[in-house]
Structure formats: structure tokens, C-alpha cells
Amino acid sequence: MDLNFTPEEEAFRQEVRDFFKENLPDDIRDAVRQGGELTKETMERYHAILNKKGWLATTWPKEYGGPGWGPVERHIFDEESCAAYAPRIVPFGLSMLGPVLQKFGSQEQKDYYLPRILNGDDWWCQGYSEPGAGSDLASLKTRAVRDGDEWVINGQKTWTTLGQHADWIFCLVRTDPDVKQQEGISFILVDMSTPGVEVRPIKLIEGGHEVNEVFFTDVRVPYKNLVGEENKGWTIAKYLLTHERTGIAGVGFSMLELEEVKALAKKVIRNGKPLSEDPLFAARVAQAEIDLEAMKLTNLRMLFTAQKNGAPGPETSILKIKGTVINQELKDLGRRALGPNAAPFPKSLAGTNLDVAPDGHANNAARYFNNRKTSIFGGSNEIQRNILTKTMLGL
Ligand SMILES: Cc1cc2nc3c(=O)[nH]c(=O)nc-3n(C[C@H](O)[C@H](O)[C@H](O)COP(=O)(O)OP(=O)(O)OC[C@H]3O[C@@H](n4cnc5c(N)ncnc54)[C@H](O)[C@@H]3O)c2cc1C
């Protein structure tokens, strides 16, 4: 196994680096550095910049308008986009629904929806979780009943990320309540402007509005909005989740944050000397760095497997756990370094020698609290551990 990048891959890395240097607008870069919520307009503008270059749908093959990259190119792109303080690509249409339609959608669905996702005509959100169905997703209850050429949908989804911006939602719904849970689920596309769809915000601990509840009351949807076969939605759901977890480790973001924490610890004076010289703090930073280096190697091993076998193995669960734990530790170190100045008001740093907002420390506490989500979404870390004990340890 050769974990070094080839000369072609290094050349590609340079191309990506140059692209971001020349094309990422300063205001978008600054907004990402500040760490707050990005507006819909910012996210759409960023998508359009990538789309013009043909780099927006990083997982799509060329025939559907993607760049046709393999896992290594995608990894290099992720690292360089993080290093450039580019936003994360909003995944719902591009990394989740797109691959699903390409594999399970009818020709009509592919022809209609895929170009609209690329052009940014439709903003998608994900309607999987329900108040009683998160980890145990198959117990979902939102009901779709066929009525002639239509479905009639009743029920509730929750934690719907960025649903307040969405034009469409892809939903898992129960279409047969009388069979084994997994066998009575279908995957249906719903236009959010349909009468009976109601979006209610969920306010997060740091004050942000990122997730929502979505209610369906007698929502009538054309029958043809079903993707794949009726009652076979569970297979689609699982296929989509493998795409959701890819790249969730966020190696690039953690590399950047480690450097930020180190720089911050040199500036903060605690007990008369820089915090970086405090043995307890320095040991935590060192441990985070060691863990991150180990994860980078696991990530490269996963890329090698994916390149060779066409799909990543259960290592994605290791990456999901380690990636989120390391990132949460880095955010905790940043918050502890700032102490009371980490209050969720950037202005609290003004006038101190820690007024380093452009370098990413503003909103520090807010980012810390918001980031608790990463060990929950995309399948909680406990669930990932269950997957590992079954698939790798055979327990
Ligand atoms: C910020 C955020 C954004 C999200 N965005 C979306 C979205 O856009 N669309 C969407 O559909 N969903 C979304 N989710 C939902 C997410 O997928 C669920 O929160 C997640 O699957 C966990 O489900 P739950 O919240 O119902 O917790 P539960 O399943 O109730 O779990 C509660 C706790 O019990 C643990 N637990 C549960 N079962 C087991 C088990 N068998 N063994 C060991 N431990 C277990 C869990 O790990 C967790 O700690 C989002 C969640 C968050 C926090």
C-alpha cells in the first residue's frame, strides 16, 4: 500500500489551491472564518462558482455533469477547500439525492431533477428523522396512502436541516404498515409549496436556526414522485446514508482548527506565561494532534480501499467517530483557551489582544455548542460503534 500522492495528484492539488485563491470571494471566506451561519444567498453563490468550473457535484460521474472524480481527488478537494476557508457544499441535493436518483430514479426523474440540482434551481432537504424515529429510523410513522394518481401524506419529520430554505424535501414514508418495518417504507419527493406542508423552526442552544420540524397534513403529491419501487425505500435509505457519511470526518477542518488552537494558545497568557507552555493544556493539544495524524492515515487507508474496491468499507464508521471526537476536542480547547472571552458575542473580544476574529475565534462558544451535533447526526457515534462491533469485530 503506497500512501503517497502521485505527481498527477499533487498537480491536481495545486490546481485546486489556485482555483480557490483566484475564485473564492473574500466576503465568503471571511464569513466561513467567523464561524457563524451562512446565508442562503452565500451558499448559492458559492455553489454557482463551483458549478461554473464543473466541480460542484463532487461525487457525480461525468455523464450527469459531475467531474468524475475518484475518492482521492475528492479528498484533495476537501482538504484544499477547508484550507481556503471555503464553505461546505450543502449536501442534500448534491451528495444525497443526486446519487440516489442516478441509481434508483426513473429516466424522467433524472432528466428533470439532476440539472436543476446542479443549477441551484431547487434547494433540497432531508426528511428522514421523526420524533420517535432517529437511530431506530425504520420505526418511522409518517404515512403515505395512495389515492388514484396521488399520494396523501400525513405525519411529521424533525431536525430537518436548512428546511426553511428548501423548495423540495425527499421523505421516507410508511406505505405499508402491516409488514416488517423495513419492508413497508417508500422514498417520495415532496414539493414544499404543496398545501399542508408546514415548516416550524427549532432554535438551537447557540441561538442559530439551522434545523426545523416539518409537518404534513393531507399533503397531496403526484404518484410519480415515488423514487424506485413502492415499499422498497429502505434499500434507498441505506444507500443514501453511505453517501451521507462519506467525508463526515472533516480532516481538513480539524487540521485548520488545530493550527488555530496552537496560535491562540501562544497568545493567551495564563499564570504569567503563554497557555501553550501549560503542561496540561499542551498535553491535550499534543494528544489531539496525535489522534488527528492517526486519523489522517486511517483516512488514506480508507481512500486506498475505496479506490481499489469501488466503495469504502466500515472504516467510514471509525472516521465518523474519530473525526467528530477530535473536532469537538479542538473546539473545547479553543473555548477553554479563551475562557470568559469565549462568550457567544464576538464583541467581547474587542479591545483585548485576543481580538482575532478574522482568524476564526469569534463566535467561539457558539461554534463549540453548535458542534455538539456532529456526534449525533449522520448516525450517532454510539450507533457507529454498534456497526463496528458487528462488521469488524464480529460480535
Ligand atoms: C443538527 C442536526 C441536524 C440534523 N439534520 C437532519 C436532517 O436534515 N434530516 C434528518 O432526517 N435528520 C436529521 N438529523 C437527525 C439525526 O439523524 C438524528 O438526531 C440521529 O439519527 C439520532 O436520532 P435521535 O435524535 O432520535 O436520537 P435517539 O435515536 O433517540 O438516540 C438518543 C441517544 O441514544 C443512543 N442510542 C440510540 N439507540 C442506541 C443503540 N441501539 N445503542 C446504543 N446507543 C443508542 C444515541 O446514540 C443517542 O445518544 C439531524 C440531527 C441534528 C442534531
The ligand as a MOL file (V3000), in Angstrom:
LIG
                    3D

  0  0  0     0  0            999 V3000
M  V30 BEGIN CTAB
M  V30 COUNTS 53 58 0 0 0
M  V30 BEGIN ATOM
M  V30 1 C -28.0210 19.3270 13.9730 0
M  V30 2 C -28.7500 18.1270 13.4540 0
M  V30 3 C -29.1450 18.0890 12.1400 0
M  V30 4 C -29.8790 17.0170 11.6450 0
M  V30 5 N -30.3340 17.0580 10.3520 0
M  V30 6 C -31.1740 16.1020 9.9130 0
M  V30 7 C -31.7950 16.2150 8.6320 0
M  V30 8 O -31.5540 17.1600 7.8730 0
M  V30 9 N -32.6870 15.2680 8.2620 0
M  V30 10 C -32.9820 14.1970 9.0520 0
M  V30 11 O -33.7640 13.3650 8.6370 0
M  V30 12 N -32.4040 14.0500 10.2770 0
M  V30 13 C -31.5150 14.9900 10.7210 0
M  V30 14 N -30.9550 14.8870 11.9760 0
M  V30 15 C -31.3780 13.7860 12.8520 0
M  V30 16 C -30.3040 12.7760 13.1870 0
M  V30 17 O -30.1010 11.8810 12.1360 0
M  V30 18 C -30.7530 12.0750 14.4780 0
M  V30 19 O -30.7150 13.0530 15.5030 0
M  V30 20 C -29.8860 10.9070 14.8360 0
M  V30 21 O -30.0550 9.8550 13.9330 0
M  V30 22 C -30.1900 10.4090 16.2870 0
M  V30 23 O -31.5450 10.2000 16.4560 0
M  V30 24 P -32.3570 10.8360 17.6820 0
M  V30 25 O -32.0240 12.2880 17.7340 0
M  V30 26 O -33.7820 10.4520 17.5120 0
M  V30 27 O -31.7510 10.1750 18.9810 0
M  V30 28 P -32.1120 8.7390 19.5530 0
M  V30 29 O -32.1220 7.7470 18.4490 0
M  V30 30 O -33.3230 8.8620 20.4040 0
M  V30 31 O -30.8600 8.4570 20.4570 0
M  V30 32 C -30.7050 9.0480 21.7550 0
M  V30 33 C -29.3810 8.5540 22.3330 0
M  V30 34 O -29.4190 7.1180 22.4870 0
M  V30 35 C -28.3620 6.4980 21.7820 0
M  V30 36 N -28.8150 5.2420 21.1930 0
M  V30 37 C -29.9380 5.0480 20.4670 0
M  V30 38 N -30.0340 3.7730 20.0570 0
M  V30 39 C -28.9270 3.1440 20.5230 0
M  V30 40 C -28.4310 1.8090 20.4130 0
M  V30 41 N -29.0960 0.8710 19.7380 0
M  V30 42 N -27.2540 1.5080 21.0190 0
M  V30 43 C -26.5620 2.4550 21.6980 0
M  V30 44 N -26.9910 3.7440 21.8300 0
M  V30 45 C -28.1430 4.0740 21.2450 0
M  V30 46 C -27.9600 7.5000 20.7210 0
M  V30 47 O -26.6290 7.3430 20.3180 0
M  V30 48 C -28.1810 8.8260 21.4260 0
M  V30 49 O -27.0690 9.1300 22.2290 0
M  V30 50 C -30.1790 15.9180 12.4790 0
M  V30 51 C -29.7360 15.9330 13.8100 0
M  V30 52 C -29.0380 17.0220 14.3020 0
M  V30 53 C -28.6060 17.0080 15.7420 0
M  V30 END ATOM
M  V30 BEGIN BOND
M  V30 1 1 1 2
M  V30 2 1 2 3
M  V30 3 2 2 52
M  V30 4 2 3 4
M  V30 5 1 4 5
M  V30 6 1 4 50
M  V30 7 2 5 6
M  V30 8 1 6 7
M  V30 9 1 6 13
M  V30 10 2 7 8
M  V30 11 1 7 9
M  V30 12 1 9 10
M  V30 13 2 10 11
M  V30 14 1 10 12
M  V30 15 2 12 13
M  V30 16 1 13 14
M  V30 17 1 14 15
M  V30 18 1 14 50
M  V30 19 1 15 16
M  V30 20 1 16 17
M  V30 21 1 16 18
M  V30 22 1 18 19
M  V30 23 1 18 20
M  V30 24 1 20 21
M  V30 25 1 20 22
M  V30 26 1 22 23
M  V30 27 1 23 24
M  V30 28 2 24 25
M  V30 29 1 24 26
M  V30 30 1 24 27
M  V30 31 1 27 28
M  V30 32 2 28 29
M  V30 33 1 28 30
M  V30 34 1 28 31
M  V30 35 1 31 32
M  V30 36 1 32 33
M  V30 37 1 33 34
M  V30 38 1 33 48
M  V30 39 1 34 35
M  V30 40 1 35 36
M  V30 41 1 35 46
M  V30 42 1 36 37
M  V30 43 1 36 45
M  V30 44 2 37 38
M  V30 45 1 38 39
M  V30 46 1 39 40
M  V30 47 2 39 45
M  V30 48 1 40 41
M  V30 49 2 40 42
M  V30 50 1 42 43
M  V30 51 2 43 44
M  V30 52 1 44 45
M  V30 53 1 46 47
M  V30 54 1 46 48
M  V30 55 1 48 49
M  V30 56 2 50 51
M  V30 57 1 51 52
M  V30 58 1 52 53
M  V30 END BOND
M  V30 END CTAB
M  END
